[in-house]
Protein backbone atom coordinates (compact mmCIF):
# COMPACT_ATOMS: atom_id res chain seq x y z
CA UNK A 1 0.00 0.00 0.00
CA UNK A 2 1.05 3.53 -0.64
CA UNK A 3 0.85 6.17 2.09
CA UNK A 4 -0.95 9.14 0.53
CA UNK A 5 -1.17 11.46 3.54
CA UNK A 6 -0.73 11.64 7.30
CA UNK A 7 -1.57 14.34 9.80
CA UNK A 8 -1.71 14.66 13.58
CA UNK A 9 -5.08 15.57 15.05
CA UNK A 10 -6.14 15.60 18.73
CA UNK A 11 -3.72 12.89 19.86
CA UNK A 12 -4.23 10.72 16.78
CA UNK A 13 -2.37 10.29 13.53
CA UNK A 14 -4.91 10.14 10.72
CA UNK A 15 -3.71 8.77 7.42
CA UNK A 16 -4.82 7.46 4.06
CA UNK A 17 -3.24 4.55 2.25
CA UNK A 18 -4.06 3.42 -1.29
CA UNK A 19 -4.31 -0.24 -2.19
CA UNK A 20 -2.10 -1.40 -5.04
CA UNK A 21 -5.00 -3.18 -6.79
CA UNK A 22 -8.76 -3.02 -6.56
CA UNK A 23 -10.18 -5.75 -4.33
CA UNK A 24 -13.51 -7.40 -3.63
CA UNK A 25 -15.48 -7.41 -0.39
CA UNK A 26 -14.30 -10.98 0.28
CA UNK A 27 -10.71 -9.81 0.00
CA UNK A 28 -11.36 -7.03 2.53
CA UNK A 29 -12.79 -9.67 4.87
CA UNK A 30 -9.63 -11.75 4.41
CA UNK A 31 -7.48 -8.79 5.51
CA UNK A 32 -9.61 -8.17 8.61
CA UNK A 33 -9.67 -11.92 9.36
CA UNK A 34 -5.88 -12.15 9.08
CA UNK A 35 -5.18 -9.09 11.25
CA UNK A 36 -7.82 -9.82 13.91
CA UNK A 37 -5.56 -11.93 16.20
CA UNK A 38 -3.04 -9.07 16.39
CA UNK A 39 -5.47 -6.81 18.25
CA UNK A 40 -6.25 -6.77 21.96
CA UNK A 41 -9.99 -6.30 22.52
CA UNK A 42 -10.70 -6.13 18.77
CA UNK A 43 -13.95 -4.77 17.42
CA UNK A 44 -15.32 -5.22 13.91
CA UNK A 45 -17.84 -2.69 12.63
CA UNK A 46 -19.78 -2.79 9.38
CA UNK A 47 -21.13 0.59 8.31
CA UNK A 48 -20.62 1.88 11.85
CA UNK A 49 -22.47 -0.96 13.58
CA UNK A 50 -20.46 -3.33 15.75
CA UNK A 51 -20.66 -6.95 14.64
CA UNK A 52 -20.57 -9.79 17.15
CA UNK A 53 -17.50 -11.91 16.44
CA UNK A 54 -17.46 -15.03 18.61
CA UNK A 55 -14.70 -16.71 16.61
CA UNK A 56 -12.27 -15.33 14.06
CA UNK A 57 -13.84 -17.28 11.18
CA UNK A 58 -17.13 -15.36 11.69
CA UNK A 59 -15.44 -12.46 9.91
CA UNK A 60 -15.37 -14.38 6.62
CA UNK A 61 -19.17 -14.66 6.62
CA UNK A 62 -20.04 -10.96 7.01
CA UNK A 63 -22.45 -9.94 4.23
CA UNK A 64 -21.25 -7.35 1.73
CA UNK A 65 -21.81 -3.75 2.70
CA UNK A 66 -20.25 -0.30 2.25
CA UNK A 67 -17.39 -0.39 4.79
CA UNK A 68 -15.69 -2.58 7.38
CA UNK A 69 -13.63 -1.33 10.31
CA UNK A 70 -11.17 -3.21 12.50
CA UNK A 71 -10.23 -1.40 15.69
CA UNK A 72 -8.61 -2.11 19.04
CA UNK A 73 -5.15 -2.07 20.57
CA UNK A 74 -2.61 -3.27 18.02
CA UNK A 75 -0.30 -5.77 19.67
CA UNK A 76 2.20 -5.10 16.88
CA UNK A 77 2.31 -1.31 17.39
CA UNK A 78 1.35 -1.24 21.09
CA UNK A 79 -1.07 1.56 20.25
CA UNK A 80 -4.78 2.06 19.54
CA UNK A 81 -5.42 1.42 15.85
CA UNK A 82 -8.49 1.77 13.64
CA UNK A 83 -8.44 0.67 9.99
CA UNK A 84 -11.38 1.48 7.72
CA UNK A 85 -11.79 -0.32 4.40
CA UNK A 86 -14.43 1.06 2.05
CA UNK A 87 -15.97 -1.36 -0.40
CA UNK A 88 -15.08 -0.63 -4.03
CA UNK A 89 -12.51 1.99 -3.04
CA UNK A 90 -8.75 1.81 -3.06
CA UNK A 91 -8.47 4.31 -0.16
CA UNK A 92 -7.91 2.90 3.34
CA UNK A 93 -8.34 5.23 6.33
CA UNK A 94 -6.04 4.58 9.29
CA UNK A 95 -6.01 6.20 12.73
CA UNK A 96 -3.25 5.48 15.25
CA UNK A 97 -3.18 6.82 18.80
CA UNK A 98 -0.09 8.90 19.58
CA UNK A 99 0.48 7.02 22.83
CA UNK A 100 4.12 6.04 22.48
CA UNK A 101 7.32 7.69 21.27
CA UNK A 102 7.08 6.08 17.84
CA UNK A 103 3.91 8.01 17.07
CA UNK A 104 4.62 11.36 18.73
CA UNK A 105 5.85 14.28 16.65
CA UNK A 106 6.16 12.00 13.66
CA UNK A 107 6.97 12.91 10.08
CA UNK A 108 5.65 11.43 6.84
CA UNK A 109 8.85 9.39 6.41
CA UNK A 110 8.96 8.13 10.00
CA UNK A 111 5.26 7.25 10.01
CA UNK A 112 5.56 5.47 6.66
CA UNK A 113 8.43 3.35 8.00
CA UNK A 114 6.39 2.48 11.09
CA UNK A 115 3.18 1.61 9.24
CA UNK A 116 4.08 0.38 5.76
CA UNK A 117 5.04 -3.17 6.73
CA UNK A 118 1.80 -3.64 8.68
CA UNK A 119 -0.35 -2.20 5.89
CA UNK A 120 1.50 -4.17 3.20
CA UNK A 121 0.97 -7.36 5.22
CA UNK A 122 -2.75 -6.68 5.36
CA UNK A 123 -2.82 -6.13 1.61
CA UNK A 124 -1.00 -9.42 1.03
CA UNK A 125 -3.62 -11.18 3.20
CA UNK A 126 -6.24 -10.00 0.71
CA UNK A 127 -4.65 -12.16 -1.95
CA UNK A 128 -4.28 -15.33 0.13
CA UNK A 129 -7.07 -17.81 0.63
CA UNK A 130 -8.22 -17.90 4.25
CA UNK A 131 -9.58 -21.21 5.49
CA UNK A 132 -13.30 -21.29 6.20
CA UNK A 133 -14.56 -23.11 9.31
CA UNK A 134 -15.16 -26.32 7.34
CA UNK A 135 -11.59 -26.22 5.99
CA UNK A 136 -12.44 -25.13 2.45
CA UNK A 137 -10.98 -21.97 0.96
CA UNK A 138 -12.78 -18.69 1.49
CA UNK A 139 -14.90 -17.54 -1.46
CA UNK A 140 -13.19 -15.36 -4.01
CA UNK A 141 -14.53 -13.42 -6.94
CA UNK A 142 -13.28 -12.46 -10.31
Backbone as a chain_set.jsonl record, in Angstrom:
{"seq": "XXXXXXXXXXXXXXXXXXXXXXXXXXXXXXXXXXXXXXXXXXXXXXXXXXXXXXXXXXXXXXXXXXXXXXXXXXXXXXXXXXXXXXXXXXXXXXXXXXXXXXXXXXXXXXXXXXXXXXXXXXXXXXXXXXXXXXXXXXXXXX", "coords": {"N": [[0.841, -1.176, 0.0], [0.337, 2.266, -0.539], [1.304, 5.121, 1.184], [-0.596, 7.939, 1.287], [-1.246, 10.298, 2.649], [-0.631, 11.842, 5.851], [-1.51, 13.088, 9.059], [-1.397, 14.825, 12.162], [-3.822, 14.903, 14.72], [-5.574, 15.924, 17.408], [-4.313, 14.087, 19.272], [-4.175, 11.827, 17.735], [-2.924, 10.093, 14.866], [-3.93, 10.552, 11.732], [-4.42, 8.955, 8.684], [-4.159, 8.157, 5.163], [-4.073, 5.413, 3.078], [-3.391, 3.929, -0.09], [-4.606, 1.132, -1.807], [-2.789, -1.256, -3.762], [-4.012, -2.693, -5.823], [-7.38, -2.98, -7.03], [-9.873, -4.463, -4.96], [-12.106, -7.105, -3.88], [-15.07, -7.382, -1.789], [-14.873, -9.775, -0.332], [-12.125, -10.07, -0.251], [-11.41, -7.897, 1.349], [-12.536, -8.796, 3.727], [-10.841, -10.961, 4.187], [-8.45, -9.653, 4.822], [-9.144, -8.345, 7.232], [-9.81, -10.59, 8.752], [-7.295, -11.879, 8.836], [-5.734, -10.033, 10.273], [-7.018, -9.757, 12.682], [-6.26, -11.41, 15.014], [-4.096, -9.987, 15.977], [-4.814, -7.906, 17.534], [-5.677, -6.507, 20.639], [-8.612, -6.811, 22.48], [-10.322, -6.606, 20.103], [-12.562, -4.989, 17.8], [-15.062, -5.291, 15.35], [-16.627, -3.456, 12.908], [-19.365, -2.858, 10.777], [-20.363, -0.655, 8.455], [-20.478, 1.216, 10.561], [-21.803, -0.113, 12.601], [-21.341, -2.261, 15.282], [-20.249, -5.589, 14.971], [-20.988, -8.809, 16.156], [-18.444, -10.926, 16.963], [-17.733, -14.067, 17.55], [-15.937, -16.041, 17.024], [-12.916, -16.062, 15.151], [-13.279, -16.892, 12.473], [-15.869, -16.091, 11.914], [-15.736, -13.623, 10.75], [-15.291, -13.999, 8.035], [-17.767, -14.486, 7.017], [-19.327, -12.243, 6.919], [-21.874, -10.306, 5.524], [-21.822, -8.525, 2.385], [-21.239, -5.038, 2.341], [-21.033, -1.436, 2.743], [-18.7, -0.562, 4.14], [-16.001, -1.731, 6.23], [-14.642, -1.934, 9.449], [-11.801, -2.411, 11.457], [-10.84, -2.32, 14.736], [-9.006, -1.557, 17.742], [-6.544, -2.361, 20.245], [-3.502, -2.453, 18.845], [-1.379, -5.154, 18.909], [0.984, -5.314, 17.671], [1.887, -2.705, 17.197], [1.586, -1.64, 19.691], [-0.352, 0.285, 20.329], [-3.441, 2.168, 20.109], [-5.456, 1.404, 17.311], [-7.217, 1.966, 14.325], [-8.641, 0.765, 11.433], [-10.096, 1.457, 8.405], [-11.792, 0.061, 5.811], [-13.175, 0.742, 2.729], [-15.718, -0.46, 0.723], [-15.24, -1.183, -2.689], [-13.377, 0.822, -3.095], [-10.136, 2.164, -3.336], [-8.933, 3.529, -1.317], [-7.785, 3.52, 2.022], [-8.538, 4.222, 5.278], [-6.714, 5.148, 8.122], [-6.219, 5.306, 11.592], [-4.119, 6.071, 14.235], [-3.337, 5.97, 17.621], [-1.466, 8.434, 19.316], [0.296, 7.375, 21.429], [2.74, 6.414, 22.186], [6.334, 6.822, 21.921], [7.069, 6.331, 19.288], [4.973, 7.273, 17.749], [4.685, 9.962, 18.289], [5.066, 13.366, 17.479], [5.663, 12.8, 14.777], [6.921, 12.326, 11.413], [6.151, 12.332, 7.879], [7.873, 10.477, 6.611], [8.914, 8.97, 8.8], [6.539, 7.948, 9.913], [5.601, 6.453, 7.746], [7.576, 4.472, 7.599], [7.06, 3.186, 9.992], [4.457, 2.201, 9.638], [4.151, 1.007, 7.086], [4.955, -1.714, 6.673], [3.095, -3.167, 8.192], [0.67, -2.399, 6.924], [1.174, -3.27, 4.308], [1.344, -6.01, 4.794], [-1.298, -6.558, 5.486], [-2.49, -6.043, 3.031], [-1.37, -8.073, 1.481], [-2.577, -10.276, 2.702], [-5.089, -10.085, 1.609], [-4.893, -11.33, -0.773], [-4.445, -13.954, -0.323], [-5.785, -17.179, 0.36], [-8.011, -17.563, 2.838], [-8.799, -19.989, 5.309], [-11.985, -21.433, 5.586], [-14.431, -22.194, 8.181], [-15.115, -24.925, 7.761], [-12.875, -25.867, 6.58], [-12.543, -25.499, 3.861], [-11.49, -23.323, 1.172], [-11.787, -19.763, 1.45], [-14.435, -17.885, -0.112], [-13.852, -16.459, -3.311], [-13.832, -13.837, -5.723], [-13.959, -13.043, -9.194]], "CA": [[0.0, 0.0, 0.0], [1.053, 3.534, -0.64], [0.852, 6.174, 2.091], [-0.954, 9.135, 0.529], [-1.17, 11.46, 3.537], [-0.725, 11.635, 7.296], [-1.573, 14.339, 9.805], [-1.707, 14.662, 13.577], [-5.084, 15.573, 15.046], [-6.136, 15.605, 18.727], [-3.724, 12.891, 19.86], [-4.234, 10.719, 16.781], [-2.368, 10.289, 13.531], [-4.911, 10.138, 10.721], [-3.707, 8.77, 7.419], [-4.82, 7.463, 4.063], [-3.238, 4.548, 2.249], [-4.061, 3.421, -1.287], [-4.312, -0.244, -2.192], [-2.103, -1.403, -5.044], [-5.001, -3.178, -6.789], [-8.764, -3.016, -6.558], [-10.18, -5.746, -4.331], [-13.514, -7.399, -3.627], [-15.482, -7.414, -0.386], [-14.303, -10.975, 0.278], [-10.71, -9.815, 0.005], [-11.364, -7.029, 2.532], [-12.79, -9.672, 4.87], [-9.629, -11.751, 4.414], [-7.478, -8.789, 5.511], [-9.613, -8.171, 8.607], [-9.666, -11.917, 9.358], [-5.882, -12.147, 9.084], [-5.175, -9.089, 11.251], [-7.825, -9.822, 13.911], [-5.557, -11.926, 16.198], [-3.035, -9.069, 16.389], [-5.467, -6.813, 18.25], [-6.251, -6.773, 21.956], [-9.99, -6.302, 22.52], [-10.7, -6.128, 18.77], [-13.953, -4.768, 17.42], [-15.321, -5.217, 13.915], [-17.836, -2.691, 12.625], [-19.78, -2.79, 9.377], [-21.131, 0.587, 8.308], [-20.616, 1.877, 11.847], [-22.474, -0.961, 13.575], [-20.459, -3.325, 15.747], [-20.656, -6.95, 14.636], [-20.57, -9.793, 17.15], [-17.496, -11.911, 16.44], [-17.456, -15.031, 18.613], [-14.703, -16.706, 16.613], [-12.272, -15.334, 14.057], [-13.838, -17.281, 11.175], [-17.128, -15.36, 11.695], [-15.443, -12.457, 9.912], [-15.369, -14.379, 6.621], [-19.173, -14.662, 6.619], [-20.038, -10.965, 7.014], [-22.449, -9.937, 4.225], [-21.246, -7.35, 1.735], [-21.811, -3.745, 2.7], [-20.246, -0.299, 2.251], [-17.394, -0.393, 4.792], [-15.693, -2.576, 7.38], [-13.627, -1.327, 10.314], [-11.168, -3.207, 12.502], [-10.232, -1.398, 15.692], [-8.612, -2.107, 19.036], [-5.153, -2.071, 20.567], [-2.612, -3.266, 18.023], [-0.296, -5.773, 19.672], [2.197, -5.096, 16.879], [2.307, -1.312, 17.387], [1.347, -1.241, 21.086], [-1.073, 1.557, 20.254], [-4.785, 2.058, 19.543], [-5.418, 1.424, 15.848], [-8.487, 1.765, 13.635], [-8.439, 0.671, 9.987], [-11.384, 1.483, 7.716], [-11.79, -0.319, 4.401], [-14.432, 1.063, 2.053], [-15.971, -1.361, -0.397], [-15.083, -0.629, -4.034], [-12.512, 1.995, -3.038], [-8.748, 1.808, -3.06], [-8.474, 4.306, -0.164], [-7.913, 2.895, 3.335], [-8.335, 5.228, 6.328], [-6.041, 4.577, 9.292], [-6.014, 6.201, 12.733], [-3.248, 5.478, 15.251], [-3.181, 6.819, 18.795], [-0.092, 8.901, 19.578], [0.478, 7.021, 22.835], [4.121, 6.043, 22.478], [7.321, 7.687, 21.273], [7.083, 6.084, 17.845], [3.908, 8.009, 17.07], [4.617, 11.36, 18.734], [5.854, 14.285, 16.649], [6.158, 12.003, 13.657], [6.968, 12.913, 10.075], [5.649, 11.428, 6.841], [8.845, 9.391, 6.408], [8.963, 8.134, 10.005], [5.255, 7.249, 10.006], [5.562, 5.473, 6.664], [8.435, 3.352, 8.004], [6.386, 2.481, 11.088], [3.179, 1.608, 9.244], [4.082, 0.384, 5.759], [5.037, -3.171, 6.725], [1.804, -3.64, 8.676], [-0.349, -2.203, 5.894], [1.503, -4.173, 3.202], [0.974, -7.361, 5.221], [-2.754, -6.676, 5.361], [-2.825, -6.133, 1.607], [-0.999, -9.421, 1.031], [-3.62, -11.181, 3.199], [-6.241, -9.999, 0.71], [-4.649, -12.155, -1.952], [-4.278, -15.328, 0.133], [-7.073, -17.807, 0.632], [-8.216, -17.902, 4.251], [-9.58, -21.213, 5.485], [-13.304, -21.289, 6.199], [-14.56, -23.113, 9.315], [-15.163, -26.323, 7.339], [-11.589, -26.221, 5.994], [-12.437, -25.126, 2.454], [-10.977, -21.965, 0.962], [-12.778, -18.689, 1.485], [-14.895, -17.544, -1.456], [-13.194, -15.357, -4.008], [-14.533, -13.421, -6.939], [-13.278, -12.464, -10.312]], "C": [[0.885, 1.237, 0.0], [0.456, 4.538, 0.339], [0.631, 7.445, 1.287], [-0.798, 10.382, 1.389], [-1.169, 11.001, 4.98], [-0.732, 12.999, 7.965], [-1.905, 14.018, 11.261], [-2.934, 15.497, 13.916], [-5.599, 15.068, 16.393], [-5.612, 14.292, 19.318], [-3.767, 11.655, 18.98], [-3.455, 11.092, 15.528], [-3.391, 9.708, 12.57], [-4.166, 10.032, 9.396], [-4.59, 8.06, 6.405], [-3.769, 6.676, 3.306], [-4.054, 4.163, 1.023], [-3.622, 1.993, -1.548], [-3.624, -0.266, -3.55], [-3.095, -1.782, -6.14], [-6.397, -3.065, -6.183], [-9.042, -4.412, -6.001], [-11.683, -5.876, -4.113], [-13.806, -7.322, -2.132], [-14.856, -8.621, 0.323], [-12.82, -10.792, 0.589], [-10.523, -8.862, 1.19], [-11.585, -7.861, 3.797], [-11.554, -10.499, 5.207], [-8.573, -10.932, 5.155], [-7.866, -8.609, 6.975], [-9.45, -9.484, 9.377], [-8.21, -12.19, 9.731], [-5.278, -11.273, 10.164], [-5.837, -9.2, 12.622], [-7.053, -10.343, 15.133], [-4.47, -10.991, 16.739], [-3.584, -7.805, 17.053], [-5.917, -7.313, 19.616], [-7.623, -6.104, 21.981], [-10.448, -5.787, 21.157], [-12.205, -5.95, 18.621], [-14.016, -4.701, 15.901], [-16.641, -4.484, 13.743], [-18.106, -2.736, 11.126], [-20.733, -1.615, 9.268], [-21.453, 1.223, 9.658], [-21.3, 1.066, 12.929], [-21.556, -2.103, 13.976], [-21.078, -4.688, 15.466], [-20.161, -7.878, 15.741], [-19.67, -10.83, 16.479], [-17.161, -12.854, 17.588], [-16.217, -15.859, 18.301], [-14.2, -16.02, 15.348], [-12.903, -15.647, 12.704], [-15.185, -16.618, 10.889], [-16.923, -14.192, 10.733], [-15.634, -12.782, 8.438], [-16.797, -14.521, 6.116], [-19.979, -13.367, 6.682], [-20.572, -10.58, 5.633], [-21.859, -8.629, 3.694], [-22.008, -6.086, 2.117], [-20.87, -2.651, 2.216], [-18.856, -0.198, 2.852], [-17.248, -1.375, 5.94], [-14.519, -1.953, 8.13], [-13.11, -2.382, 11.284], [-10.494, -2.225, 13.448], [-9.961, -2.111, 17.012], [-7.195, -1.66, 19.337], [-4.286, -3.01, 19.74], [-1.501, -3.827, 18.895], [1.028, -5.67, 18.926], [2.761, -3.709, 17.166], [2.261, -0.861, 18.845], [0.677, 0.126, 21.155], [-2.497, 1.29, 19.762], [-4.715, 2.234, 18.023], [-6.815, 1.17, 15.305], [-8.222, 1.826, 12.133], [-9.807, 0.556, 9.334], [-11.182, 1.167, 6.245], [-13.156, 0.024, 3.827], [-14.566, 0.161, 0.833], [-15.882, -0.595, -1.715], [-14.314, 0.688, -4.034], [-11.1, 1.534, -2.718], [-8.204, 2.54, -1.837], [-8.77, 3.561, 1.138], [-7.597, 3.963, 4.381], [-7.759, 4.548, 7.566], [-5.893, 5.66, 10.357], [-5.211, 5.451, 13.785], [-3.137, 6.462, 16.41], [-1.724, 7.17, 19.032], [0.259, 8.644, 21.038], [1.897, 6.584, 23.185], [5.065, 6.888, 21.625], [7.323, 7.538, 19.752], [6.069, 6.947, 17.097], [3.7, 9.425, 17.604], [5.534, 12.199, 17.864], [6.475, 13.572, 15.452], [6.189, 12.819, 12.368], [6.402, 11.892, 9.098], [6.576, 10.222, 6.713], [8.87, 8.428, 7.598], [7.679, 7.307, 10.145], [5.163, 6.156, 8.946], [6.408, 4.253, 7.023], [7.778, 2.531, 9.108], [5.192, 1.673, 10.599], [3.207, 0.776, 7.97], [4.139, -1.138, 5.81], [3.716, -3.78, 7.191], [0.743, -3.544, 7.581], [-0.089, -3.099, 4.681], [1.128, -5.611, 3.55], [-0.529, -7.572, 5.115], [-3.169, -6.789, 3.9], [-2.476, -7.51, 1.056], [-2.05, -10.43, 1.475], [-4.839, -11.191, 2.287], [-6.109, -10.944, -0.476], [-4.309, -13.596, -1.595], [-5.655, -15.894, 0.424], [-7.143, -18.206, 2.095], [-9.072, -19.154, 4.332], [-10.916, -20.88, 6.134], [-13.421, -22.314, 7.327], [-14.561, -24.586, 8.916], [-13.878, -26.763, 6.637], [-11.448, -25.873, 4.529], [-11.934, -23.693, 2.34], [-12.117, -20.96, 1.029], [-13.217, -18.356, 0.066], [-14.105, -16.381, -2.04], [-14.003, -15.031, -5.246], [-13.526, -12.982, -7.968], [-11.909, -12.856, -10.548]], "O": [[2.019, 1.228, 0.479], [-0.75, 4.78, 0.329], [1.563, 7.969, 0.675], [-0.285, 11.401, 0.927], [-1.643, 9.91, 5.298], [-0.069, 13.935, 7.52], [-2.612, 13.052, 11.548], [-3.074, 16.636, 13.47], [-6.014, 13.914, 16.506], [-6.394, 13.479, 19.809], [-3.434, 10.558, 19.428], [-3.343, 12.268, 15.18], [-3.677, 8.511, 12.599], [-3.382, 10.911, 9.038], [-5.609, 7.456, 6.738], [-2.716, 7.2, 2.941], [-5.28, 4.082, 1.095], [-2.433, 1.675, -1.516], [-3.855, 0.608, -4.386], [-3.029, -1.259, -7.252], [-6.557, -3.058, -4.963], [-8.52, -5.409, -6.5], [-12.425, -4.895, -4.157], [-12.891, -7.211, -1.316], [-14.367, -8.499, 1.446], [-12.326, -11.309, 1.591], [-9.569, -9.011, 1.954], [-10.912, -7.661, 4.808], [-11.252, -10.715, 6.381], [-7.876, -11.461, 6.021], [-7.017, -8.71, 7.86], [-9.002, -9.482, 10.524], [-7.931, -12.68, 10.825], [-4.399, -11.721, 10.901], [-5.258, -8.772, 13.621], [-7.182, -9.76, 16.209], [-3.98, -11.194, 17.85], [-2.91, -6.778, 17.124], [-6.47, -8.406, 19.737], [-7.77, -4.96, 21.551], [-10.915, -4.652, 21.056], [-13.002, -6.661, 19.232], [-13.139, -4.131, 15.252], [-17.648, -4.844, 14.354], [-17.184, -2.661, 10.314], [-21.781, -1.588, 9.913], [-22.563, 1.709, 9.873], [-21.372, 1.514, 14.074], [-21.05, -2.83, 13.121], [-22.268, -4.909, 15.692], [-19.03, -7.738, 16.208], [-20.085, -11.521, 15.549], [-16.404, -12.499, 18.491], [-15.528, -16.322, 19.21], [-14.983, -15.467, 14.576], [-13.046, -14.752, 11.871], [-15.609, -16.58, 9.734], [-17.833, -13.822, 9.991], [-16.089, -11.933, 7.671], [-17.016, -14.663, 4.913], [-21.198, -13.396, 6.514], [-19.806, -10.531, 4.671], [-21.455, -7.753, 4.459], [-23.236, -6.071, 2.204], [-20.007, -2.901, 1.375], [-17.919, 0.207, 2.164], [-18.233, -1.798, 6.545], [-13.54, -1.507, 7.53], [-13.884, -3.149, 11.856], [-9.681, -1.402, 13.028], [-10.591, -3.114, 17.348], [-6.703, -0.694, 18.753], [-4.335, -4.227, 19.919], [-0.769, -3.078, 19.542], [2.086, -5.918, 19.506], [3.967, -3.551, 17.357], [2.827, 0.174, 19.197], [1.076, 0.999, 21.925], [-2.737, 0.298, 19.074], [-4.003, 3.103, 17.519], [-7.515, 0.268, 15.767], [-7.66, 2.796, 11.624], [-10.587, -0.336, 9.666], [-10.5, 1.894, 5.523], [-14.182, -0.364, 4.386], [-13.647, 0.039, 0.023], [-16.397, 0.517, -1.828], [-14.562, 1.561, -4.865], [-10.902, 0.618, -1.92], [-7.118, 2.208, -1.361], [-9.868, 3.039, 1.33], [-6.51, 4.542, 4.37], [-8.251, 3.507, 8.003], [-5.494, 6.786, 10.062], [-5.567, 4.341, 14.181], [-2.874, 7.646, 16.203], [-0.849, 6.307, 18.959], [0.493, 9.583, 21.798], [2.217, 6.404, 24.36], [4.626, 7.586, 20.712], [7.552, 8.504, 19.024], [6.29, 7.309, 15.941], [2.644, 10.018, 17.388], [6.651, 11.788, 17.55], [7.661, 13.729, 15.161], [5.556, 13.87, 12.264], [6.198, 10.73, 9.449], [6.118, 9.08, 6.709], [8.849, 7.21, 7.416], [7.728, 6.117, 10.456], [4.694, 5.054, 9.229], [5.995, 3.12, 6.774], [7.93, 1.31, 9.148], [4.944, 0.574, 11.095], [2.35, -0.091, 7.795], [3.427, -1.795, 5.05], [3.268, -4.79, 6.647], [0.003, -4.498, 7.341], [-1.031, -3.628, 4.091], [0.645, -6.35, 2.692], [-0.983, -8.639, 4.702], [-4.087, -7.538, 3.565], [-3.222, -8.054, 0.242], [-2.386, -11.343, 0.721], [-5.545, -12.196, 2.203], [-7.102, -11.31, -1.104], [-3.926, -14.376, -2.466], [-6.589, -15.143, 0.705], [-6.412, -19.093, 2.537], [-9.969, -19.354, 3.513], [-10.973, -20.134, 7.112], [-12.589, -23.216, 7.42], [-14.053, -25.42, 9.666], [-13.79, -27.892, 6.152], [-10.344, -25.941, 3.99], [-11.957, -22.942, 3.315], [-13.262, -21.273, 0.704], [-12.439, -18.532, -0.871], [-13.743, -15.44, -1.334], [-14.762, -15.86, -5.747], [-12.398, -12.604, -7.653], [-11.286, -12.382, -11.499]]}, "num_chains": 1, "name": "protein.A"}
